[in-house]
């Protein structure tokens, strides 16, 4: 069967057994700081396994796209070395959330592989966790496997965890014996061997525990099932091959690579390796960019950059010198576009991003090779035979050089590399990147968990926090908890900063890029000013502020009052953000995807994918279109529905945002449909006006727009008008004539600058003839030295040009002083360069002025902070150095 048929059959098999088919999630985990990427099919269901979220089904099946190129699961360096490792792959999985457990999971797995796919039963073997007698008995007694085909393995092999913390449990793995022809041949070869004979096909995880930050295991609310099987491996065994890359999954992409490189896959191990790397990495590149990741120097963008540059490097190994990856992207899109139609809509940005990044890498690679040559020369000169690990890592980190490339070049020069030191620096960098990005950290303060638990016991919390009543700005509520200094307390007093939990609340909690509401809570004995509202836990809103007077206590019945002006200004900016997104997609293309946003009362900020700055015309068109929609006074229509239904209506969802089964779609006529839980205007006319005030680049392929609306737009226009009036007053003209007056003034300034430069050169020329220049002959070499007082480096170079023009041949040393700082410049005419080196001369002179210097053979420069010996440097020390060089040359000639 083809990979498409296998995918369809897997989904159909479990659908017929009451499993809900769940579409693949984005590669970016939703609101999960512990992971860089989704690396397994169960990740989108993590909160369900933990009991933090409930869905409308207890059984699910999916074909989930995954990336394993960072964090705990990282196969990047293995890709190409084997026929079964990938950075990007599809994981087929069936899941039970407190429904069936081990017996049914094992039975389903066995039946699907043997009856649906048709794998031979006598070639299948299984493993179980060493202490899991239940799983062992099911395989032996229910399925009928002989004990010789069941292996008990330790935690390393048969206890699965998604990350350092989170859901985990013992597992049972199903292997296929591919025969002795692909065996390592060792007598110890058995299940678990790293060779290709025993191939792991399917991992059945019996999800029983949640591991906390201390490593302790806690039972999950209900035992569950999580299984994972790579579609690529299943295709390989189904199609009778031991190499995933010889299946239909990669056939078209490999053909396109081979055509580009004039090679054929399967004829040479070295070229096969490079072709496998490129084919795998192209799929990862396409899906990462589709999901909103762009190349950068940190986090997910850094992983994409490494993958892309590694693919480009292997293109070089195949003899492809020009950028080529972008040209094969359409083949990837075509081969994967049916199950993932989003690839088609993102095709243009994938191609453009890939091309720009590859062109940049070609330039960087040339610079890196020059750097590597210098490193090898330095190591060889000192007599060492090992390139230090720190040096290797700098090349790897700065220029994207793979370790194997550095090792190959080192071997060619009879050197080795310090791989241990390299990996130590790499591990440090990875940890630093994870810390900077927050990956692997637990975002929730334990006090919130404590509050949630106590409220649930009291029966106050029954489910996810309901969206605020968007039209209600004041509501009677009960204080259900108070926190001060990260500790739950019974009351808050005047002057204290506290957090209050209310039931219910009219306050909007920060989320989806929109800041939380501010306002006031009035109790029977006190008043609290709320400056920020957050949602630290799915079911809890934290109203943060300080007690203005009196006190508030748990159980108080209070009036919760939202700041009306701030809420309405925020609503204007949020609805305008949706219109801005729609206008960018209309003007620039559908590749302009939202990558981040900030919606506040005073402004909005919008980050989106685009490879170039907006032109003035594009900025004007975007602003005009948004204001047209505002003037049309279109109704803003929010409605709740299932996520799948909303997406089917054409609503845009944003990767990284967390969505439940029920979502809120905000529809603005034909202009915009987005999933959004924020506050909005009732009609676009409520926005008033929209002004785009700034557009900048914040990363490669990421642009940022800042804008204002309503009163903010009026204030912005008035501020610019006042600035124009003030500028007109300074230039002694009117605002109407300001542009022509500014052009005239700039023209006059340029004329004056040219005059100043002419006078400067004349001054330098006259100084050349002044008495301060000392000219003499040492041997046959003319020498000129001069101290010119205060002068810029450009002045010294201009003056040295005048001296050289007059002398034709010779050595010039010039110095200037300015507030105790000394600048030295030495020039050597071209005819003397074989015998004199300006950089070496100035380097020898520099210590006398407490400085350092160097340079090229024809010109060297130095800077210092001691002018006491300057005359001695320009006369005696310079003459001595030249005499020594002349004497050495004469001695050599005589001998």
NORBEL-V115719 format. One record per helix or strand of 3 or more residues. SS is the DSSP state (alpha for helix, beta for strand). FROM is the first residue (numbers start at 1). LEN is the number of residues. If there is no record, write none. Layout:
SS & FROM & LEN
SS & FROM & LEN
This chain:
alpha & 3 & 13
alpha & 43 & 7
beta & 59 & 9
alpha & 76 & 3
beta & 88 & 9
alpha & 102 & 15
alpha & 121 & 3
beta & 124 & 6
alpha & 133 & 11
alpha & 147 & 3
beta & 150 & 4
alpha & 155 & 4
beta & 159 & 3
beta & 166 & 12
alpha & 180 & 3
beta & 198 & 14
beta & 217 & 14
alpha & 231 & 8
alpha & 244 & 3
alpha & 248 & 14
alpha & 269 & 22
alpha & 299 & 19
alpha & 325 & 12
alpha & 342 & 4
alpha & 347 & 35
alpha & 389 & 11
alpha & 403 & 10
alpha & 419 & 19
alpha & 446 & 12
beta & 474 & 11
beta & 487 & 3
beta & 491 & 3
beta & 497 & 7
beta & 519 & 4
beta & 526 & 12
beta & 540 & 14
beta & 557 & 6
alpha & 564 & 24
beta & 594 & 6
beta & 604 & 6
alpha & 616 & 16
beta & 635 & 8
alpha & 643 & 6
beta & 662 & 7
beta & 672 & 4
alpha & 684 & 4
beta & 690 & 10
beta & 702 & 8
alpha & 710 & 21
alpha & 735 & 34
beta & 774 & 5
beta & 781 & 7
alpha & 793 & 15
beta & 811 & 8
beta & 821 & 8
alpha & 830 & 3
alpha & 838 & 12
beta & 852 & 4
beta & 859 & 6
alpha & 870 & 25
